[in-house]
Amino acid sequence: MAQGKAGGSSPPSAPPKPGSQLDSMLGSLQSDLNKLGVATVAKGVCGACKKPIAGQVVTAMGKTWHPEHFVCTHCQEEIGSRNFFERDGQPYCEKDYHNLFSPRCYYCNGPILDKVVTALDRTWHPEHFFCAQCGAFFGPEGFHEKDGKAYCRKDYFNMFAPKCGGCARAILENYISALNTLWHPECFVCR
């Protein structure tokens, strides 16, 4: 009985990685072009794989890259001609950069991309910094703080200022202390 190579006499080989397959194809193409007398001139050395670049090139961060190797450090997606940010010498796509490094809004926890309000030792989107009681935005009079929350002037004094023993309205300025309570001067009158 003749022995033939019937499946399994050699260990199965792992499929080649897509990057190594591409590198092999590019190397073969460059070799074939050289055999045909077409000189390929390297446009630089890739900042990621350190191999010569013969086709399209991306120039960014003072280096040259194969387009498929200029990727976001976080998500590994090709950046191409989209906007990107550099941090510590590494490229990041716009979305990942803001999600990783932009200040966060205390109200919605979303990244703050443009204008920022810094108050109460926190950062906020301008449209998310409002009175904790009525939801009004703060005008030129600013805000008042109590227990880490911001309030408009009206709500702050209505909620936290001492109340007059005569009219029950908030006491904002001068007062008289008598009969175990506080009074507006104009409310402390003979009955």
Buried (B, 14 or more C-beta within 10 A) or exposed (E): EEEEEEEEEEEEEEEEEEEEEBBEEBEEEBEEEEEEEEEBEEBBBBBBBEBBBBEEBBEEBEBBBBBBBBBBBBEEEBBEEEEBBEEEEEBBBBBBBBBEEBBBBBBEEEBBEEEBBEBBEBBBBEEBBBBBBEEEEBEEEEBBEEEEEBBBBBBBBBEEBBBBBBEEEBBEEEBBEEEEBBBBEEBBEEE
